Amino acid sequence: MARIMSGVQPTGNLHIGNYLGALVNWVRLQDQYEAYFSIVDLHALTGRPEPAALRHAVREVAIGVLASGVDPERATVFVQSHVPQHTELAWVLTCLTPLGDLNRMTQFKDKSQHQPDNINTGLFTYPVLQTADIVLYRADRVPVGEDQEQHLELARETVRRFNHVYGETFPEPQVVKSSAPRVMGLDGESKMSKSRNNEIGLFETADETMLKLRGAKTDPARLRKTDKGTPEVCNIYSYHGFFTGEVQRAAIATGCRSAQLGCVDCKKLLAQNLEVVKGPIRERAAVLREQPRRLEEILAAGAHRARAEAEKTMVLVRERVGLGAPRS
Ligand code: SF4
């Protein structure tokens, strides 16, 4: 079975962008691959979160991953910082990565603009740690959204460089395209993100979601209910694409174009369909929150499996690059 590796950041509460972009795919991929799924808390440090908030976010994301259907018996689910080999390998790869390669990463520029008071070195070398995350498990496949494709290309380049300098060691990871590469936020202007405050939370109740949807952007040319709309330019309609069946979606499009369907009713339909997905996840998450010991055990077992696999790689890497074995 080919091996797959993917990570999700514990930044704020999970939203449907995380769900569609990562978790839905993880549930599917766990049956097709030997899967390593990580909550990448070391990456989250680049945003300098409050320590208590980070710990809380790690737990909540782990709960979300499991409540969404990832099975810890089938997939290895773990927290990145519980496997110290990630940072060790990241340093080895940092020493192989030309500055110019990192300078080309557009995400660094985007993130720097987003946190101008905290442009730290970790933000710049983030893609190297991401490469370490992947190659530490010698993963053949990596599911990525379109905004991560540049980082994956860097990872592949780094693998080629390592194999060229030190001898064949890592497989070149291949992209598995995400089925929902980009989920826009409620503002319709940027990608859904907690930090932009434009998200639909995965654990929100139906009422909370409806409240947010009320203020969400629709077709900007449709100012009154009597105006005919164009669903293709409407952000709400794009969400229907993920959560609404084909027949109802076609009826919505017709109703919008003919002005028979108002935006409020269209949003109510979306809220109902969202609840069909979110309701059971929210219930399973509530059960997990009541069992903190069980969550700890699942993550400890995942970290144990991940560390064993990571150490196998690091024994080889240390030997290849000329480092001594660590003292036990
Ligand atoms: S009816 Fe629905 S698809 Fe049409 S503009 Fe309103 S929210 Fe968008």
Boltz pocket constraint, residues with backbone or C-beta under 6 A from the ligand:
constraints:
  - pocket:
      binder: B
      contacts: [[A, 218], [A, 219], [A, 222], [A, 229], [A, 230], [A, 231], [A, 234], [A, 235], [A, 236], [A, 237], [A, 252], [A, 255], [A, 256], [A, 257], [A, 261], [A, 262], [A, 263], [A, 264], [A, 266], [A, 267]]
      max_distance: 6.0
